[in-house]
């Protein structure tokens, strides 16, 4: 769990900003979002395979300028 302690001469806004950074870095929110719904192993494999194919296609055809 992310915790922050108020430093001397630190405003509430700075404290909140530091807390948010810590939460993002720890990955708590992404874990919660991922575990919000149950996804079966086969579904997970299918999605990961789809992502990998998409990544490969992006690397193969770089954007034109």
URBELBEL-V628789 format. One record per residue. RES is the residue in one letter. PHI is phi in whole degrees, -180 to 180 (999 if undefined). NEAR is the number of other ideal C-beta (glycine too) atoms within 12 Angstrom. D_CENTER is the distance of its C-alpha to the mean C-alpha in Angstrom with 1 decimal. Layout:
# URBELBEL-V628789
res;phi;near;d_center
RES;PHI;NEAR;D_CENTER
RES;PHI;NEAR;D_CENTER
This chain:
# URBELBEL-V628789
res;phi;near;d_center
X;999;8;16.0
X;-81;17;15.4
X;-132;11;18.8
X;-135;20;20.4
X;-113;11;24.1
X;-64;15;25.9
X;-84;11;27.5
X;-68;8;31.0
X;59;7;31.3
X;-111;15;27.6
X;-79;12;27.0
X;-63;12;25.0
X;-64;11;22.8
X;-65;16;22.1
X;-62;19;21.4
X;-63;16;18.9
X;-62;15;17.2
X;-65;21;17.1
X;-64;22;15.8
X;-60;17;12.8
X;-60;14;12.0
X;-64;19;12.4
X;-64;20;10.2
X;-63;15;7.1
X;-65;14;8.4
X;-74;17;9.2
X;81;14;5.9
X;-63;17;8.3
X;-65;16;7.0
X;-65;13;4.4
X;-65;12;7.7
X;-62;12;9.9
X;-63;11;8.9
X;-68;14;9.4
X;-92;12;12.5
X;-64;10;13.9
X;-123;10;16.3
X;-77;9;18.0
X;-126;15;17.7
X;-68;10;20.6
X;-60;10;20.6
X;-65;10;22.5
X;-65;13;20.2
X;-63;15;17.2
X;-62;13;19.3
X;-63;14;20.4
X;-66;16;17.0
X;-63;15;16.0
X;-63;14;19.5
X;-62;14;19.1
X;-64;14;15.9
X;-63;14;17.9
X;-61;14;21.0
X;-64;14;19.2
X;-61;13;17.9
X;-62;12;21.4
X;-64;13;23.0
X;-63;12;21.0
X;-70;11;22.1
X;-72;10;25.6
X;-118;10;26.2
X;-67;8;25.0
X;-65;8;25.3
X;-88;4;28.8
X;-111;3;29.7
